[in-house]
């Protein structure tokens, strides 16, 4: 197959009221790329992310846009049986012209679009012109919604469900209204002779003697009018290369039809992060002509594993757990949203850094949320390499859709293409029909037709395609759901749950301990990003959390006040803006830690904690643990501890759970603690639990230790300890778990809110020595943050608790030469 990339510098013009924004002859624009990205690069618009510039650039999307480029067609290309112009991603409404003749249109950013140029009379050898006219997305949704009104998230622009475009580009409760347009993936010319590989599906059969790979291969024929088997269009040759370099092959002879199977003996199995290694096998399927020349090639990497979701009935209801190679894993991870509103700025290196940061915090899974877009191939390649199990939503979220014939045909093709593109990946854990629509259909009190359409789309059309195209995969109709058909969608005992009473419901962090969800696929708590990030989008006068700009960068309506409300219950009022940002991040980490540690203590009943959310789409106050610039918040450092394969945690009882307000009628309250060690590895772990009850100056009141053996994939509770004789504001508990002389998990806990604890001044000092930072303290210091004063740092630990003495952390990356530090003591 001949391949010619048409990526590179194209010409961009604006058609409409803002056409004068660019010169009449247009501007150079990179493809893949977007309109906002090109205009920003030429400094023709202000940075949409700065202050409230979003409002200044949004009206640009009322225009149409014209991209043009010239491309050469050779005599060799004209001699092919098909010359396909392929767009891997157009955002979104486009008319496509070659030599001023319209050859087709596009209307779905989630699809691949191909046009056969040999069907055109105007195609010629030599130079040809390609023109793509993109139409206004905002006009389209407004006009369509006037015809048929549809319901959807109130945080997005009215009518957004009418367009198969990333919903969050129209706004969300963490993202701006910047519905960019562009050609955001590769554009390629493909010269096909005779036939090409249309579909390759690999079934894995795991048996004692090895893993049989069964290849189902279909061709698309261009020299005939029909599609058929390999023998109709050439010979098939398959080569599988093992991680150790061993090559296994199978091929047919000319005109033969055969089963394409080979057996991998002594297979190296793929495991999620924390459970084993991630060996990958290179697969190459070649379509050969009769003379042995290559007509087409399909190359991918696969992992050998079984993967499903266990939903067996049990004593509490029914299980919901990823099961890999017969082992039920406890999912620990976060929800992924698009990494940028300007899609042209998302690239492989940026995505790799984000996913590597997830694994650095001991994530083993990631949920691709349904209001964005299907990630690029490299996203899944990296998840394969890193051992991140992917929960893949189909791209429907918080909306109802007009399920007419045209919509059904459109999304049918979208589903087929994306299932075929993603299905071979080892990381693929499940397909999910949508985000939150099952529960919202009930909440909206929609018509019977809408309920019928919902069931037709998510419980018939999509699962039927999944069954046909990826028959070994697990399909789940919605998130959250108990299994579909609107049966008890918000169940604690079945399926997955989105739990938001902590945060949206203003419940205290301790509320998590009242529940034992089977799998929590969304729960979260907001914080502000770091001061450096806030400075990137504000003027000094904006740096008040209730300023217009700070509220524009807070899309969850009155959430800045919500953060302040939770802060008032936990910490003293911060002395300045910077410490308010710091305290908000501590709140976020505290909230999620309460939940994750509790749910891990009840492994078996609960089998998943997927935190909302991993990343940001722009600089904003949000639920993310990593901000837009890749800076780790306190939550991400906390996740490294709470998601550690072996983790010790404490279920304390004290003032937070026994006496919500200090003005309640006085009297004795319980002050106790139970330690628990969780082991999320496939091996038994033996170690030493050590604990000490300490005063604010770190002096020891009581201490103890014991040897503990924790079975694989299990946990062990220790005996309850009573500290009722002590004043709750004057004690804290330090605890750790040591294996073979190495502390693998440690933490501290208070028995009162930090604002009421009698902290002593720890007199923190820190020094940078090579690739280490040493922190010194004269007393107990809680949530010590190390800050690079002249650059960024990514550390082995941060926002940590320490006793009097010194604490050493390693520098993973960063450019800061000078450091400072602070703790909870410094907030007020």
C-alpha positions in Angstrom: 0.0 0.0 0.0 1.2 3.5 -0.9 1.0 6.0 1.9 1.6 9.7 1.7 1.1 12.0 4.7 -0.7 15.3 4.1 0.1 16.6 7.6 2.0 19.8 7.9 1.4 23.5 7.0 -2.0 24.2 5.5 -3.7 27.5 4.9 -6.5 28.7 7.2 -9.1 31.4 6.4 -12.2 32.6 8.3 -15.5 32.7 6.6 -18.0 35.0 8.3 -18.2 38.1 10.3 -14.7 37.8 11.7 -13.0 37.1 8.4 -10.9 40.2 8.7 -9.2 38.8 11.8 -6.8 37.0 9.4 -5.3 38.4 6.1 -7.3 37.8 3.0 -4.8 35.2 1.8 -5.1 33.3 5.1 -2.5 32.2 7.6 -0.3 29.1 7.9 -1.9 26.5 10.2 -0.5 23.2 11.4 -2.3 20.0 10.7 -3.1 18.1 13.0 -4.3 21.2 14.7 -7.2 23.5 15.5 -8.5 27.0 14.7 -8.0 28.4 18.1 -4.5 26.9 18.2 -3.5 28.4 14.9 -4.9 31.8 15.7 -3.2 31.8 19.1 0.1 30.8 17.6 -0.1 33.8 15.2 -1.1 36.0 18.2 -4.4 36.9 16.5 -6.4 36.1 19.6 -5.7 36.4 23.3 -4.9 33.3 25.3 -8.3 31.7 25.9 -7.2 30.4 29.3 -6.0 33.8 30.6 -8.4 35.6 32.9 -11.9 35.7 31.2 -10.6 35.7 27.6 -12.8 32.6 27.1 -15.7 35.1 26.6 -13.7 37.0 24.0 -12.9 34.1 21.7 -16.1 32.0 22.1 -18.0 34.1 19.5 -15.4 33.1 16.8 -17.1 29.7 16.6 -20.1 31.5 15.0 -17.9 31.6 11.8 -17.0 28.9 9.3 -13.4 28.1 8.6 -11.6 27.0 5.4 -8.4 24.8 5.4 -6.6 24.3 2.1 -3.4 22.5 1.0 -1.9 21.3 -2.2 -0.9 17.7 -2.7 0.8 15.8 -5.5 -0.6 12.7 -7.1 1.8 10.4 -8.9 1.2 8.2 -11.9 1.8 5.2 -9.5 -1.0 6.4 -7.3 -3.4 6.7 -10.3 -2.5 3.1 -11.2 -3.9 1.8 -7.9 -7.3 0.2 -7.6 -8.3 2.9 -5.0 -6.7 6.2 -3.9 -8.2 7.0 -0.5 -8.1 10.3 1.1 -8.3 9.5 4.8 -9.0 11.8 7.8 -8.4 10.1 11.1 -10.2 13.0 12.9 -12.2 16.0 11.8 -13.8 18.3 14.3 -16.6 18.2 13.3 -18.9 19.5 10.6 -17.0 19.6 7.3 -17.4 19.7 3.6 -14.5 18.2 1.7 -13.4 19.4 -1.8 -10.7 18.3 -4.2 -10.0 20.7 -7.1 -13.1 22.6 -6.1 -15.4 19.5 -6.5 -17.1 18.4 -3.3 -16.3 14.8 -2.6 -18.1 14.3 0.7 -18.8 15.6 4.1 -18.1 14.8 7.7 -20.3 15.2 10.8 -18.8 13.2 13.6 -15.4 13.8 15.2 -15.4 10.3 16.6 -15.2 8.7 13.2 -12.6 8.1 10.5 -13.6 9.6 7.1 -12.3 8.1 3.8 -13.0 9.3 0.2 -11.9 7.5 -3.0 -10.3 10.0 -5.2 -10.3 7.7 -8.2 -14.0 8.2 -8.4 -13.4 11.8 -9.3 -13.0 13.0 -12.9 -11.1 16.0 -11.6 -8.2 14.1 -9.9 -5.1 14.4 -12.0 -1.4 13.6 -12.0 0.7 16.3 -10.4 -0.6 19.1 -8.2 -4.2 19.0 -6.7 -5.9 21.1 -4.2 -7.6 19.8 -1.0 -10.1 22.1 0.8 -11.9 21.4 4.0 -14.7 23.8 5.0 -15.6 23.6 8.7 -19.0 24.9 9.7 -19.9 26.6 12.9 -20.6 24.1 15.7 -22.4 26.7 17.9 -24.8 27.7 15.1 -25.5 24.1 14.3 -26.5 23.0 17.9 -28.6 26.1 18.3 -30.5 25.6 15.1 -31.0 21.8 15.7 -32.2 22.4 19.2 -34.8 24.8 17.9 -36.2 22.0 15.8 -36.0 19.3 18.5 -35.0 20.3 22.1 -32.8 17.8 23.9 -31.8 17.6 27.5 -28.2 17.8 28.7 -25.8 19.0 31.3 -26.6 22.6 32.4 -22.9 23.4 32.5 -22.6 22.9 28.7 -24.1 25.0 25.9 -27.8 24.3 25.1 -28.2 21.7 22.3 -24.8 20.1 22.6 -26.1 16.5 22.3 -27.1 17.2 18.7 -23.5 17.1 17.5 -21.1 14.1 17.7 -18.4 16.2 19.1 -16.6 16.0 22.5 -19.4 17.3 24.8 -17.0 19.0 27.2 -15.8 21.4 24.5 -19.2 23.1 25.0 -18.4 23.5 28.7 -18.6 21.3 31.8 -18.4 21.7 35.5 -14.6 21.8 35.2 -14.1 23.1 31.7 -14.6 26.3 29.6 -17.0 26.8 26.7 -14.4 26.7 23.9 -15.9 24.5 21.2 -12.8 24.6 19.0 -12.8 23.3 15.4 -10.1 21.7 13.3 -8.5 18.7 11.7 -7.1 17.1 14.9 -5.7 13.9 13.6 -3.6 12.7 10.6 -4.6 13.2 7.0 -3.2 10.5 4.6 -3.4 9.4 1.0 -3.6 5.6 0.7 -3.0 3.9 -2.6 -4.5 0.5 -2.5 -3.8 -2.3 -5.0 -6.3 -5.1 -5.2 -7.3 -5.2 -1.4 -6.4 -4.2 2.1 -6.8 -5.6 5.6 -10.2 -4.5 6.8 -10.4 -6.2 10.1 -8.1 -8.3 12.3 -9.5 -9.8 15.5 -7.5 -12.1 17.8 -9.1 -14.5 20.1 -6.9 -15.8 22.9 -7.6 -19.3 24.2 -5.7 -19.9 27.5 -5.0 -23.6 28.2 -2.3 -25.5 30.2 -0.2 -26.2 27.2 -0.1 -22.5 26.1 -2.1 -19.7 24.6 -3.7 -20.2 21.2 -4.1 -17.1 19.1 -6.9 -17.5 16.7 -6.9 -14.8 14.0 -10.2 -13.7 12.3 -9.1 -11.7 9.2 -11.4 -9.9 6.7 -10.4 -8.0 3.6 -11.8 -5.1 1.8 -11.5 -5.7 -1.9 -11.2 -3.0 -4.5 -10.6 -5.0 -7.6 -14.0 -6.7 -7.0 -17.3 -5.4 -5.8 -17.5 -7.4 -2.6 -15.6 -8.2 0.5 -14.4 -11.7 1.3 -11.8 -14.0 2.7 -8.0 -13.6 2.4 -7.9 -16.0 -0.5 -10.0 -13.6 -2.6 -7.5 -10.8 -2.3 -4.0 -12.3 -1.6 -2.1 -14.4 0.8 -1.9 -13.9 4.6 1.3 -14.2 6.6 1.4 -13.8 10.4 4.4 -13.3 12.6 4.3 -13.1 16.4 7.4 -12.0 18.2 7.7 -12.8 21.9 9.3 -10.4 24.4 12.5 -12.6 24.3 12.7 -12.2 20.5 11.4 -15.7 19.6 9.3 -15.5 16.3 6.3 -17.7 15.6 4.7 -17.7 12.1 1.8 -19.0 10.2 0.8 -18.4 6.5 -1.3 -19.7 3.7 -0.5 -20.6 0.2 -2.0 -18.9 -2.9 -5.7 -19.6 -3.2 -5.9 -21.4 0.1 -8.4 -20.9 2.8 -7.3 -21.9 6.3 -7.6 -21.1 10.0 -5.0 -18.7 11.2 -3.9 -20.1 14.5 -0.7 -20.4 16.4 0.2 -21.6 19.9 2.4 -19.6 22.3 4.0 -22.0 24.6 5.3 -20.9 28.0 3.4 -17.6 27.6 4.4 -14.6 29.6 1.1 -13.2 30.9 0.2 -9.5 31.1 -0.8 -8.1 34.5 -2.1 -4.8 35.7 0.4 -2.5 37.5 1.2 -3.9 40.9 0.2 -7.5 40.1 3.0 -8.6 37.8 4.8 -7.5 34.6 3.5 -6.2 31.3 5.2 -8.3 28.6 3.9 -7.5 25.1 4.0 -9.6 21.9 4.5 -7.9 18.6 2.0 -9.1 16.0 2.4 -8.5 12.3 -0.2 -9.6 9.8 0.8 -9.1 6.2 -1.4 -9.3 3.1 0.8 -10.5 0.2 0.2 -10.5 -3.5 0.8 -13.7 -5.5 4.4 -12.6 -6.1 5.0 -12.1 -2.4 4.9 -8.3 -2.4 3.1 -6.6 0.5 -0.3 -5.2 -0.3 -1.0 -4.2 3.3 0.3 -4.7 6.9 -1.4 -4.7 10.3 1.1 -4.3 13.2 0.1 -4.2 16.8 1.3 -5.2 20.3 -0.8 -7.5 22.4 -0.7 -8.8 25.9 -1.6 -12.4 26.7 -4.2 -12.3 29.4 -7.9 -13.1 30.2 -9.9 -10.0 31.2 -13.5 -9.7 32.3 -15.6 -8.2 35.1 -16.8 -10.6 37.8 -20.5 -10.0 38.6 -21.2 -13.2 40.6 -23.8 -13.1 43.3 -22.5 -13.0 46.9 -23.7 -12.5 50.4 -24.0 -8.7 50.0 -25.6 -8.6 46.5 -23.3 -9.1 43.5 -19.6 -8.6 43.0 -18.2 -6.0 40.5 -14.5 -6.6 40.0 -12.0 -6.6 37.2 -10.8 -10.2 36.9 -7.4 -10.6 35.1 -6.0 -14.1 34.5 -8.6 -15.4 37.0 -7.5 -13.0 39.7 -9.9 -10.4 41.0 -8.1 -7.1 41.4 -8.9 -4.1 43.5 -9.2 -1.2 41.0 -7.3 1.9 42.1 -7.1 4.8 39.7 -8.8 8.0 38.4 -11.1 9.3 35.7 -9.4 10.7 32.6 -10.8 13.7 30.7 -9.3 15.4 27.6 -5.9 16.9 28.4 -6.6 20.2 26.6 -9.5 22.2 25.1 -7.2 22.9 22.2 -6.8 19.3 20.8 -3.8 20.2 18.7 -1.8 20.7 21.9 -2.3 17.1 23.0 0.6 14.9 21.9 2.2 11.5 22.8 4.9 12.9 25.1 2.4 14.9 27.1 0.0 11.9 27.5 2.9 9.6 28.4 4.0 11.9 31.2 0.4 12.1 32.6 0.0 8.3 32.5 3.5 7.7 34.0 2.5 10.1 36.8 -0.6 8.0 37.4 1.5 4.8 37.7 4.0 6.7 39.9 1.1 7.2 42.3 0.3 3.4 42.2 -2.7 3.6 39.9 -3.6 0.3 38.3 -6.6 1.5 36.2 -8.0 4.5 34.4 -11.5 5.4 33.3 -11.9 7.2 30.0 -14.9 9.4 30.7 -17.8 9.5 28.2 -18.0 13.3 27.7 -14.7 13.7 25.8 -13.4 11.7 22.8 -11.9 8.3 22.2 -8.2 8.7 22.9 -5.5 8.3 20.3 -3.9 4.9 19.7 -0.8 5.9 21.6 -2.9 6.4 24.8 -3.8 2.7 24.8 -0.3 1.7 23.8 1.1 3.5 26.9 -1.6 1.9 29.1 -0.5 -1.5 27.7 3.1 -0.7 28.6 2.3 0.6 32.1 -0.3 -1.9 33.2 -3.3 0.5 33.5 -6.6 -1.3 33.0 -8.9 1.0 30.9 -12.5 1.4 31.7 -13.7 2.8 28.3 -16.9 4.7 28.1 -18.6 5.2 24.8 -18.9 9.0 24.1 -22.2 9.8 25.6 -22.6 11.8 28.8 -25.3 13.5 30.8 -27.6 14.0 27.8 -30.5 12.6 25.9 -30.3 12.1 22.2 -32.7 12.2 19.3 -32.4 8.6 18.1 -33.6 9.0 14.5 -32.4 6.8 11.6 -29.6 9.2 10.7 -28.3 9.4 14.2 -28.5 5.6 14.5 -26.5 5.1 11.3 -23.9 7.6 12.4 -23.3 6.2 15.8 -23.3 2.6 14.5 -20.4 3.3 12.3 -18.7 5.3 15.1 -19.0 2.3 17.4 -17.7 -0.2 14.9 -14.7 1.9 14.1 -13.7 2.6 17.6 -14.2 -1.0 18.9 -12.1 -2.3 16.0 -9.4 0.3 16.7 -9.1 -0.3 20.4 -10.1 -4.0 21.0 -6.7 -5.6 20.6 -5.2 -3.8 23.6 -4.2 -5.7 26.7 -5.3 -2.8 28.8 -8.9 -2.8 27.7 -10.9 -3.8 30.8 -14.5 -3.1 29.7 -16.8 -1.1 27.4 -19.4 1.1 29.1 -22.4 2.5 27.3 -22.4 6.0 28.8 -21.8 8.3 31.7 -24.7 8.9 34.1 -27.5 8.8 31.6 -29.3 5.9 33.1 -29.6 7.7 36.4 -30.4 11.1 34.8 -33.1 9.7 32.5 -34.9 8.7 35.7 -34.2 12.1 37.4 -35.4 14.0 34.3 -38.7 12.2 34.4 -38.4 11.8 30.6 -41.0 10.5 28.2 -41.6 6.9 27.6 -40.1 7.4 24.1 -36.8 8.7 25.6 -36.7 5.7 27.9 -37.3 3.4 25.0 -34.6 5.1 23.0 -32.2 4.8 25.9 -32.8 1.1 26.2 -32.5 0.7 22.4 -29.2 2.6 22.2 -27.3 1.3 25.3 -28.9 -2.1 25.9 -29.4 -3.2 22.3 -27.6 -1.3 19.5 -24.2 -0.7 21.2 -23.9 -4.0 23.0 -24.9 -5.9 19.9 -22.0 -4.2 18.0 -19.6 -5.0 20.9 -20.8 -8.6 20.8 -20.1 -8.8 17.1 -16.8 -6.9 17.0 -15.3 -7.8 20.4 -17.1 -10.9 21.6 -14.7 -11.6 24.4 -15.1 -8.2 26.0 -17.3 -7.2 29.0 -20.0 -4.6 28.3 -21.7 -2.5 31.0 -24.7 -0.3 30.0 -24.0 2.8 32.0 -22.0 4.3 34.9 -23.3 4.2 37.5 -25.6 1.2 37.0 -26.7 -2.1 38.6 -26.9 -3.8 35.2 -29.4 -1.8 33.2 -33.1 -1.5 32.5 -33.4 1.2 35.2 -33.3 -1.4 38.0 -32.0 0.3 41.2 -29.3 2.3 39.4 -28.0 3.8 42.7 -27.4 0.5 44.5 -24.8 0.1 47.2 -24.9 -3.7 46.7 -24.6 -4.1 42.9 -22.6 -2.7 40.0 -20.7 0.6 40.1 -21.5 3.8 41.9 -20.9 7.5 41.7 -21.0 8.8 45.2 -21.1 12.6 45.7 -22.7 13.2 49.2 -19.2 14.2 50.3 -18.7 17.3 48.2 -22.0 18.0 46.4 -24.0 16.9 49.5 -21.8 18.8 52.0 -21.4 15.6 54.1 -18.3 15.3 56.3 -15.4 13.0 55.2 -16.4 10.4 57.8 -19.6 9.8 55.8 -17.7 7.4 53.5 -17.4 5.0 56.4 -21.2 4.4 56.4 -21.0 2.7 53.0 -19.6 -0.4 51.3 -20.0 0.2 47.6 -19.1 -2.6 45.3 -17.1 -0.4 42.9 -16.8 3.3 43.2 -16.2 4.7 39.7 -16.6 8.3 40.6 -16.1 10.2 43.9 -14.1 13.3 44.4 -13.4 16.6 46.2 -12.2 19.9 44.7 -9.2 22.0 45.4 -7.4 25.0 43.9 -4.3 24.5 41.9 -0.9 25.8 43.2 -0.1 29.5 43.3 2.2 29.1 40.2 -0.7 27.8 38.2 -3.1 30.5 39.5 -0.6 33.1 38.6 -0.6 31.8 35.0 -4.2 33.0 34.5 -4.6 35.9 36.9 -3.5 39.4 37.6 -2.5 40.1 41.2 -5.8 41.9 41.7 -7.7 38.7 40.7 -6.1 36.6 43.5 -9.2 36.4 45.7 -11.2 33.2 45.5 -14.4 35.2 45.0 -13.0 37.5 42.3 -14.6 37.3 38.8 -11.6 35.7 37.3 -11.2 33.0 40.0 -14.9 32.3 39.7 -14.6 32.0 35.9 -12.0 29.4 36.6 -14.3 27.5 38.9 -17.1 25.9 36.8 -18.9 24.1 39.6 -21.0 27.2 40.3 -20.6 28.1 44.0 -17.9 25.6 44.7 -15.3 28.2 45.9 -17.7 28.8 48.8 -18.1 25.1 49.3 -14.3 24.7 49.7 -14.3 27.5 52.2 -17.2 25.8 54.1 -15.2 22.5 54.4 -12.1 24.5 55.3 -13.9 26.1 58.2 -14.7 22.7 59.6 -11.1 21.5 59.4 -8.4 24.2 59.4 -7.9 27.7 60.9 -8.6 30.5 58.5 -5.6 30.9 56.3 -3.4 34.0 56.7 -3.1 34.7 53.0 -4.2 33.6 49.5 -1.3 31.2 49.0 -2.1 29.3 52.2 -5.7 29.2 51.3 -4.8 27.3 48.1 -2.5 25.0 50.2 -5.2 24.3 52.7 -7.7 23.5 49.9 -5.3 20.8 48.6 -5.0 19.3 52.1 -8.8 19.1 52.3 -8.9 17.3 49.0 -6.3 14.8 50.0 -8.0 14.2 53.4 -11.4 13.6 51.8 -10.2 11.0 49.3 -7.9 9.3 51.8 -10.9 8.8 54.2 -12.8 7.1 51.4 -10.0 5.0 49.8 -8.6 3.7 53.0 -12.1 2.7 54.2 -13.0 0.9 51.0 -9.6 -0.9 50.9 -10.2 -2.2 54.4 -13.3 -4.0 53.1 -11.7 -5.6 50.1 -14.0 -8.3 48.7 -17.1 -6.3 49.3 -15.7 -3.2 47.6 -13.4 -3.8 44.6 -12.7 -0.5 43.1 -12.0 3.2 44.0 -11.7 5.3 40.8 -11.2 9.0 41.9 -12.8 11.8 40.0 -10.5 13.1 38.4 -6.9 12.6 37.2 -6.2 15.7 35.1 -7.4 19.1 34.0 -8.4 20.4 30.6 -7.3 24.0 31.4 -6.0 25.8 34.5 -8.9 25.7 37.0 -10.1 24.8 40.5 -11.3 21.2 40.1 -11.3 17.7 41.3 -8.1 16.8 39.5 -5.0 15.4 41.4 -2.7 16.7 38.6 -3.3 20.3 37.4 -3.2 21.5 33.8 0.5 22.1 33.8 1.3 18.6 35.2 1.9 19.8 38.8 1.0 17.2 41.4 -1.5 18.4 44.0 -1.5 17.1 47.6 -4.0 14.5 46.5 -1.7 12.9 44.0 1.0 12.5 46.5 -1.6 11.1 48.9 -2.8 8.6 46.3 0.8 7.2 46.1 0.4 6.1 49.7 -3.3 5.1 49.7 -2.9 3.2 46.5 0.3 1.5 47.5 0.1 -2.3 47.0 0.8 -2.8 50.7 -0.8 -0.1 52.9 -1.3 0.4 56.6 -4.2 2.6 57.6 -6.0 3.6 60.7 -9.7 3.6 61.5 -9.7 6.2 64.3 -12.6 7.3 66.5 -12.4 10.7 68.0 -13.8 14.2 68.0 -14.5 14.1 64.2 -16.8 11.2 64.4 -18.1 11.5 68.0 -18.6 15.3 68.4 -19.1 17.3 65.2 -19.1 20.7 67.0 -17.0 21.7 70.0 -20.0 23.5 71.5 -22.0 20.4 71.9 -22.8 19.3 75.5 -19.4 18.3 77.0 -18.7 14.8 78.1 -16.4 11.9 77.4 -15.9 10.7 73.9 -14.3 7.6 72.6 -10.7 7.9 71.4 -9.6 4.7 69.9 -7.8 3.3 66.8 -7.7 0.1 64.8 -4.9 -0.5 62.4 -5.3 -2.4 59.3 -2.8 -3.7 56.7 -4.0 -4.3 53.1 -2.1 -6.5 50.7 -3.0 -6.0 47.1 -0.2 -8.3 45.8 -0.3 -11.9 44.7 2.1 -12.9 47.4 1.8 -13.3 51.2 3.5 -10.4 53.0 5.1 -10.7 56.5 6.2 -7.6 58.4 6.2 -5.5 61.5 3.5 -3.1 62.5 4.8 -0.3 64.8 2.8 2.4 66.4 3.4 5.2 68.9 1.0 7.6 70.6 2.8 11.0 70.7 2.5 14.5 72.0 2.8 17.6 69.8 6.5 17.8 70.5 6.8 14.2 69.2 7.6 12.7 72.7 6.1 9.2 73.1 3.3 8.4 75.5 2.7 4.8 74.4 4.1 2.5 71.8 4.0 -1.0 70.5 4.8 -3.4 67.7 3.8 -6.8 66.5 4.5 -9.2 63.7 1.8 -9.5 61.0 1.3 -11.9 58.2 -1.1 -10.7 55.5 -2.3 -13.2 52.9 -2.2 -12.4 49.3 -5.0 -10.2 48.0 -6.4 -9.7 51.5 -6.1 -7.6 54.6 -5.6 -8.0 58.4 -7.2 -6.0 61.2 -5.2 -5.4 64.4 -6.8 -5.2 67.9 -8.5 -2.0 68.8 -6.4 0.4 71.0 -8.1 2.7 73.6 -6.7 6.1 74.2 -9.6 7.5 76.2 -7.4 8.7 79.1 -5.8 11.4 76.9 -6.9 14.8 75.8 -7.8 14.5 72.1 -6.2 17.8 71.2 -2.8 16.7 72.6 -2.2 13.3 71.0 -1.6 11.9 67.6 -0.9 8.4 66.4 2.1 7.5 64.3 2.1 4.0 62.6 4.1 2.1 60.0 4.5 -1.3 58.4 8.0 -2.6 57.8 9.0 -5.5 55.6 12.6 -6.8 55.6 13.8 -3.7 57.2 12.1 -1.3 54.8 9.2 0.9 55.8 6.7 0.2 53.0 3.8 2.3 54.4 3.4 4.9 57.2 1.2 7.7 58.3 -0.2 9.6 61.3 -3.7 10.4 62.4 -5.3 13.0 64.7 -8.3 12.5 67.0 -9.6 16.0 66.4 -9.8 18.5 63.6 -6.3 20.0 62.7 -7.7 23.5 63.7 -8.1 22.3 67.3 -4.9 20.3 67.6 -2.2 21.9 69.9 0.5 22.1 67.2 3.9 23.3 68.4 6.1 25.3 66.0 8.1 22.6 64.2 10.6 25.3 63.0 10.9 23.5 59.6 14.2 23.8 57.7 14.9 22.1 54.4 18.1 21.8 52.3 18.8 20.5 48.8 21.7 18.1 48.6 22.2 16.6 45.1 19.1 14.7 44.2 17.7 14.7 47.7 16.0 17.2 50.0 16.4 16.9 53.7 13.7 18.4 56.0 14.4 19.1 59.7 11.7 19.6 62.3 11.8 20.3 66.1 8.3 18.9 66.6 5.5 17.0 64.9 4.7 18.6 61.5 1.7 17.7 59.5 1.3 17.9 55.7 4.8 19.2 55.1 5.0 20.7 51.6 8.3 21.2 49.9 8.2 24.0 47.3 10.6 24.9 44.6 11.0 28.7 44.8 12.5 29.1 41.4 11.0 26.2 39.5 9.0 23.0 39.7 9.9 19.8 41.5 8.3 16.3 41.4 9.3 14.4 44.5 9.2 10.9 45.9 7.0 12.3 48.7 5.4 15.6 49.5 2.7 16.9 51.8 3.9 14.3 54.3 3.7 14.0 58.1 6.9 13.8 60.1 8.0 13.7 63.7 10.8 15.7 65.2 14.0 14.9 63.4 14.7 14.7 59.7 12.9 13.4 56.7 14.6 12.7 53.4 12.8 12.7 50.0 14.3 12.2 46.5 13.9 14.5 43.5 12.3 12.6 40.6 12.4 15.5 38.2 12.3 19.3 38.1 14.4 22.4 37.6 14.2 24.2 41.0 17.5 25.1 42.6 16.1 26.5 45.8 13.4 25.1 48.1 11.4 26.1 51.1 8.7 24.2 53.1 5.6 24.7 55.2 3.1 22.6 57.2 -0.3 22.9 58.8 1.2 25.0 61.6 1.9 27.7 59.0 -1.7 28.0 57.6 -2.9 30.7 60.1 
